[in-house]
Amino acid sequence: MKRRKLGNPLALAVMVTLWQKPMHPYEIAQTLRRQGKDTSTKINYGSLYTVVQNLEKHGFVEVTDVERQGNRPERTVYGLTADGREEATEWLSDLLAVPAKEYPVFESALSFLAAVHPDEVVRLLQERLKTLEVEAASSRGALEKLYESVPRLFLVEVEYRLHMVEAEAEWVRGLVEEIGDGRLPGVGTWRRFHETGELPPDLMEEIT
């Protein structure tokens, strides 16, 4: 994947939003929230202003107007440049085509799973599973309502998130069952380690 001048996903969100029309930063944030993009992109006003300034610095956006309403402070309106359209298109194309290595915190926790007693892991994963099931049910209900007024084209990221939650829930459910009934390879050694505080010599050789 090509190294970009700006790597913050919020920069891409700003450029795509400005593709609709020129806006001042506050309006950009409001538009992103109104269109539900804050569920997939982290948005806060402080970082958004910095992102807009960096986009202007690199020539991807430009000032198109300065507004003043009554006694309110001036608002600078920004529009997307031709270079900005090209950058947004290339960036989005890369993200769609090339899987990026991400580092989810749950994946990190799983890599150290054996440090916790298997019975406690089962309890914790069951707790996680309940949360995932509630989230999935809530998302399904919200999607059904959104389908009534919003074209599916603009809801695909919500669908994706729902499918990811459902897939994680299914996987966690299976792992809980395998640990609980002892089918997970190595679970016996794992359990003995927490009961005796010692790893079998053959396992020590494999992990050292």
C-alpha positions in Angstrom: 0.0 0.0 0.0 1.3 3.4 -1.0 2.6 5.6 1.9 0.4 8.7 2.0 1.2 12.3 3.0 -1.6 12.1 5.5 -2.4 8.8 7.2 -5.2 9.8 9.6 -8.5 8.2 8.4 -10.3 11.4 9.4 -8.4 13.2 6.6 -10.0 10.8 4.0 -13.4 11.4 5.7 -13.0 15.1 5.4 -12.1 15.0 1.8 -15.0 12.8 0.8 -17.4 15.0 2.8 -16.1 18.1 1.0 -16.8 16.4 -2.2 -20.4 17.1 -1.5 -19.9 20.8 -1.2 -17.6 23.4 0.5 -18.0 23.5 4.2 -16.5 25.0 7.4 -15.0 22.5 9.8 -17.9 22.5 12.2 -20.3 21.7 9.4 -18.0 18.9 8.2 -18.2 17.3 11.7 -22.0 17.8 11.8 -22.4 16.3 8.4 -20.3 13.2 9.3 -22.3 12.7 12.4 -25.7 13.2 10.7 -24.7 10.7 8.0 -23.6 8.2 10.6 -20.0 8.2 9.7 -18.9 8.7 13.3 -19.6 5.0 13.8 -16.7 4.0 11.6 -14.4 7.1 11.9 -13.4 8.6 15.2 -14.3 12.3 15.1 -13.5 15.1 17.5 -13.4 18.8 16.8 -9.9 19.5 18.0 -8.3 16.9 15.7 -10.6 17.8 12.8 -9.4 21.4 12.7 -5.8 20.1 12.7 -6.6 17.7 9.9 -8.2 20.4 7.8 -5.1 22.6 8.2 -2.9 19.7 7.2 -5.0 19.1 4.1 -4.7 22.7 3.2 -1.0 22.6 3.7 -0.7 19.7 1.2 -3.0 21.4 -1.3 -5.9 18.9 -0.9 -8.3 21.5 0.3 -8.5 25.3 -0.2 -10.3 28.3 1.4 -13.3 29.2 -0.7 -15.0 31.7 1.5 -15.0 33.3 5.0 -18.5 33.6 6.5 -19.7 35.8 9.4 -23.1 35.7 10.9 -24.0 38.6 13.2 -21.5 38.9 16.1 -20.3 35.4 15.7 -16.6 34.6 14.9 -15.7 34.2 11.3 -16.0 30.8 9.8 -13.5 29.6 7.1 -15.1 27.5 4.4 -13.0 24.9 2.6 -13.5 23.2 -0.7 -11.8 20.1 -2.2 -9.2 20.8 -4.8 -8.5 18.7 -7.9 -5.4 17.2 -6.1 -7.7 16.4 -3.1 -10.1 14.5 -5.3 -7.3 12.5 -6.8 -5.8 11.8 -3.4 -9.2 10.8 -1.9 -9.9 8.5 -4.9 -6.4 6.8 -4.8 -6.5 6.4 -1.0 -10.0 4.9 -0.9 -9.0 2.6 -3.7 -6.0 1.3 -1.8 -8.1 0.8 1.4 -10.7 -1.2 -0.6 -8.2 -3.3 -2.5 -5.4 -4.0 -0.1 -6.0 -5.7 3.3 -4.1 -3.8 6.0 -2.5 -5.4 9.0 -4.4 -4.1 12.0 -3.7 -4.8 15.7 -7.1 -5.3 17.5 -6.8 -5.3 21.3 -8.9 -8.5 21.5 -6.4 -10.3 19.2 -3.6 -9.1 21.4 -5.5 -10.4 24.5 -6.0 -13.8 22.9 -2.3 -14.1 22.2 -1.7 -14.1 26.0 -4.8 -16.2 26.8 -2.9 -18.9 28.7 -1.9 -16.4 31.5 -5.4 -16.6 32.9 -7.0 -19.8 34.4 -9.2 -21.5 31.7 -12.3 -21.4 34.0 -11.9 -17.7 34.3 -11.3 -17.3 30.6 -14.6 -19.1 30.0 -16.4 -16.7 32.3 -14.8 -13.7 30.7 -15.5 -14.8 27.2 -19.1 -15.6 28.1 -19.4 -12.0 29.4 -18.0 -10.8 26.1 -20.4 -13.0 24.1 -23.4 -11.5 25.9 -22.2 -8.0 24.9 -21.6 -9.0 21.3 -25.1 -10.6 21.1 -26.7 -7.4 22.5 -24.7 -5.3 20.0 -25.7 -7.5 17.1 -29.4 -7.5 18.0 -29.3 -3.7 18.4 -27.5 -3.2 15.0 -30.0 -5.5 13.2 -32.9 -3.5 14.6 -31.3 -0.2 13.6 -30.5 -1.4 10.1 -34.1 -2.6 9.5 -35.3 0.9 10.3 -32.6 2.6 8.3 -33.4 0.5 5.2 -36.8 2.2 5.1 -35.3 5.6 4.4 -31.6 5.2 3.5 -30.4 3.5 0.3 -28.4 0.4 1.2 -25.4 1.8 -0.7 -24.9 4.2 2.3 -25.3 1.5 4.9 -22.7 -1.0 3.8 -20.2 -0.1 6.5 -23.0 -0.7 9.1 -23.7 -4.1 7.5 -20.0 -4.9 7.6 -19.7 -4.1 11.3 -22.8 -6.2 12.0 -21.3 -9.2 10.2 -18.0 -8.8 12.0 -19.8 -8.7 15.3 -21.8 -11.8 14.4 -18.7 -13.7 13.2 -16.8 -12.8 16.4 -19.8 -13.9 18.5 -19.9 -17.3 16.7 -16.2 -17.8 17.1 -16.2 -16.9 20.8 -19.1 -19.2 21.4 -17.2 -22.1 19.8 -14.0 -21.3 21.8 -16.0 -21.2 25.1 -17.4 -24.6 24.3 -14.0 -26.1 23.4 -12.4 -24.8 26.6 -15.3 -25.8 28.7 -15.6 -29.4 27.5 -11.8 -29.9 27.2 -11.7 -30.3 23.4 -9.3 -27.5 22.9 -5.8 -29.0 22.3 -3.5 -28.1 25.2 -6.3 -27.2 27.6 -5.2 -29.9 30.0 -1.7 -28.6 30.2 -3.0 -25.1 30.5 -5.2 -26.1 33.5 -2.3 -28.0 35.2 -0.1 -25.0 34.9 -2.5 -22.9 36.8 -3.0 -25.6 39.4 0.7 -26.5 39.9 2.5 -23.4 38.7 4.8 -25.5 36.5 4.9 -26.1 32.8 5.7 -29.7 31.5 9.3 -29.9 30.3 8.3 -30.8 26.7 6.1 -27.7 26.5 8.9 -25.5 27.9 11.1 -26.7 25.1 8.6 -25.7 22.5 8.0 -22.2 23.8 11.5 -21.2 24.7 
